[in-house]
Amino acid sequence: KTHESNLETLNLDYNSIDDDSTIILADSLAKNTKLKSLHLDRNNGITTPGWSAMLDLVCKRSSINAAMESNHALNSLGMLPADLVKAAGRELRVDDTNLLRASLDLNWKS
């Protein structure tokens, strides 16, 4: 029997989250429809692979169908937009960073 979680916020701020942990987390949240806020602030071990996994979670870029199947429940990574741009912007290209921010913002509005 499977159990659905009603968890809407998960605070992982100030942990030693690294790329491997972030990738596992993103993979496990792919079909989640309840979690709206995942706090990842001050996890300096997240680099390009980890931020790319978060971007793919909320906006898969491989095709239009993949984008439609992305996680549209998650709308926050627990950071102010400027802090998200700063954190992810160190690792992702500018357009990918903006896409991550915009995807979370669109999820918030839907």
PyMOL commands that set and color helices and strands:
alter all, ss='L'
color gray80, all
select helices_A, chain A and resi 19-28+48-58+64-68+81-89+94-109
alter helices_A, ss='H'
color red, helices_A
select strands_A, chain A and resi 9-11+37-39
alter strands_A, ss='S'
color yellow, strands_A
deselect
rebuild
show_as cartoon
